[in-house]
Amino acid sequence: MKRTETLILFLAALVLSGLNELSAQEIVVPEGYELVDSIVYRPASAVDTSLVGKDIFKLMPKKSEGGAADVEIFQSDSLMNAMQKHVAANSGRTLSGYRVRIFFDNRQSARVASEETLKRFESLYHDVVAYRTYANPYFKVTVGDFRTKSEAMALLERIRYEFPSAFVVKENISFPVVDRENAYVIDTLKVLRPLSPEL
């Protein structure tokens, strides 16, 4: 990996790990480099995060808090405990669905080619999540998380021109994003760029 790529990845990792409160003045810029803004596309959350960490039973409307009515829920503690255990036990659960495979190869150059395919897809389609996997001896790049085959086929038709060998596969998928119209978040971060191209 080139020295430039290493520095860019290091700074990007710092920013994405929650240290983005640092101002440009607090970052020490090595000689021969400059800090520039870069745009990053992040997948949106697959769940509605507005209720994360909140107890839905305590969010019911109350007249004393401006609600239209008083809503009270009467249930046993054992039922609430069972529900909390169920949610905790299934937090990383996947479901059966469909994706579109855009790369599948086992040649010696497959690792590099799969990385390039992944980067090319992500630069063209920010709204679709992409996965790069290795299952001996194949490198694979698969995109999307769809519950139905018809949704996967719609993506296949959309990308067919750029990826003519793409096809639909049935796999375990992550839960699809809640709002497909806003499937990604755009952030800016500071990256180091060499002042001269030979670095």
C-alpha positions in Angstrom: 0.0 0.0 0.0 1.3 3.4 -0.9 2.3 5.9 1.8 -0.5 8.3 0.7 -3.2 5.6 1.0 -2.0 4.6 4.4 -2.2 8.2 5.7 -5.6 8.7 4.1 -7.0 5.5 5.6 -5.5 6.4 9.0 -7.2 9.8 9.0 -10.5 8.5 7.7 -10.5 5.8 10.5 -9.9 8.6 13.1 -12.8 10.6 11.8 -15.2 7.7 11.4 -14.4 6.4 14.8 -15.9 9.4 16.5 -12.9 11.7 16.7 -14.4 14.0 14.1 -14.7 16.8 16.7 -11.0 17.6 16.0 -10.6 20.8 14.1 -8.1 21.1 11.3 -5.8 23.2 13.6 -5.5 20.3 16.1 -4.4 17.8 13.4 -0.7 17.7 12.7 -0.2 17.7 8.9 3.1 16.1 7.8 5.3 18.1 5.6 4.4 17.7 1.9 0.7 17.1 2.6 -2.4 19.2 2.9 -5.8 18.6 4.5 -8.7 18.6 2.1 -12.4 17.8 2.4 -13.7 14.5 1.0 -17.2 13.2 0.7 -18.1 9.8 2.2 -21.3 7.9 1.6 -22.4 5.8 4.6 -25.3 3.3 4.5 -28.3 4.6 6.5 -29.4 2.7 9.5 -31.4 -0.4 8.8 -33.7 0.3 11.7 -35.5 3.4 13.0 -33.0 4.7 15.6 -35.3 7.2 17.2 -36.5 4.5 19.7 -33.2 2.8 20.4 -32.7 2.5 24.1 -36.2 3.6 25.0 -38.9 1.6 26.6 -42.0 1.8 24.3 -44.3 1.1 27.2 -43.1 4.3 29.0 -43.6 6.4 25.8 -47.4 6.1 25.8 -49.3 9.4 25.8 -50.4 11.1 29.0 -52.7 14.0 29.4 -50.3 15.5 32.0 -47.6 15.6 29.2 -49.8 17.1 26.6 -51.2 13.8 25.1 -54.8 13.4 23.9 -55.5 10.6 26.4 -53.9 8.6 29.2 -52.7 5.2 27.9 -51.8 2.6 30.4 -50.5 -0.9 29.8 -51.1 -3.6 32.3 -48.8 -6.6 31.8 -46.9 -9.0 34.0 -43.2 -8.5 34.5 -42.5 -12.0 33.2 -44.0 -11.0 29.8 -41.8 -7.9 29.6 -38.7 -9.8 30.7 -39.4 -12.5 28.1 -39.7 -9.9 25.4 -36.4 -8.2 26.4 -34.7 -11.6 26.3 -36.1 -12.3 22.9 -34.9 -9.0 21.5 -31.4 -9.5 23.0 -31.1 -13.0 21.7 -32.0 -12.1 18.1 -30.1 -8.8 17.7 -27.7 -10.2 15.1 -30.2 -12.3 13.3 -30.3 -12.4 9.5 -33.2 -13.5 7.2 -33.4 -15.3 3.9 -33.7 -13.1 0.9 -32.0 -12.1 -2.4 -28.9 -10.2 -3.6 -27.4 -9.5 -6.9 -23.9 -11.1 -7.5 -21.8 -8.8 -9.7 -18.5 -10.6 -9.3 -17.6 -14.3 -8.9 -14.1 -15.5 -9.7 -11.2 -17.7 -8.5 -8.3 -16.7 -10.7 -5.0 -15.4 -9.2 -6.1 -11.9 -9.9 -9.5 -12.4 -8.3 -8.7 -10.6 -5.1 -7.6 -7.4 -6.7 -10.4 -7.6 -9.3 -13.0 -8.1 -6.6 -11.7 -5.0 -4.7 -11.9 -3.0 -7.9 -15.4 -4.2 -8.7 -16.6 -3.3 -5.2 -15.1 0.2 -5.4 -16.5 0.8 -8.9 -20.0 -0.3 -7.7 -19.9 1.8 -4.6 -18.9 4.8 -6.6 -21.8 4.3 -9.0 -24.6 3.3 -6.6 -24.3 4.9 -3.2 -27.8 3.8 -2.3 -27.1 0.1 -2.5 -25.1 -1.8 0.1 -22.3 -4.0 -1.3 -20.5 -7.0 0.3 -17.2 -8.6 -0.7 -16.7 -12.1 0.5 -14.3 -15.0 0.1 -15.5 -18.7 0.1 -12.5 -20.9 -0.8 -11.6 -20.6 -3.7 -14.0 -17.9 -4.9 -14.0 -14.1 -4.3 -17.5 -12.7 -4.6 -19.1 -9.3 -4.7 -22.8 -9.3 -3.9 -25.0 -6.2 -3.7 -28.3 -5.3 -2.1 -30.6 -6.7 0.6 -34.0 -7.7 -0.8 -36.8 -9.7 0.7 -38.3 -10.6 -2.7 -36.8 -11.8 -5.9 -38.7 -9.1 -7.9 -36.9 -6.4 -5.9 -33.5 -8.0 -6.7 -34.5 -8.2 -10.4 -35.3 -4.5 -10.4 -31.8 -3.8 -9.2 -30.4 -6.3 -11.8 -32.1 -4.4 -14.6 -30.8 -1.1 -13.2 -27.1 -2.2 -13.1 -27.1 -4.6 -16.1 -25.3 -2.1 -18.4 -22.3 -1.6 -16.0 -22.2 -5.2 -14.8 -23.4 -7.4 -17.7 -22.5 -10.7 -16.0 -24.6 -10.0 -12.8 -27.2 -12.4 -11.6 -29.7 -12.8 -8.7 -28.7 -15.2 -5.8 -30.7 -16.4 -2.8 -28.7 -15.8 0.4 -29.0 -14.7 4.0 -29.4 -10.9 4.0 -29.2 -8.1 6.5 -32.4 -6.3 7.3 -33.1 -3.8 4.5 -33.0 -0.1 5.2 -36.2 1.4 6.6 -36.3 4.3 4.1 -35.2 3.3 0.6 -35.5 6.9 -0.6 -32.8 7.9 1.9 -30.7 4.8 1.9 -27.4 6.6 2.6 -26.0 9.5 4.6 -23.4 11.9 3.1 -20.6 13.0 5.4 -17.5 15.1 4.8 -14.2 14.3 6.4 -10.7 15.7 6.2 -8.1 13.6 4.3 -4.4 14.1 3.7 -3.4 14.7 0.1 0.2 15.0 -1.1 1.2 18.3 -2.5 3.3 16.6 -5.2 1.9 13.6 -7.1 5.0 11.4 -6.7 4.4 10.7 -3.0 
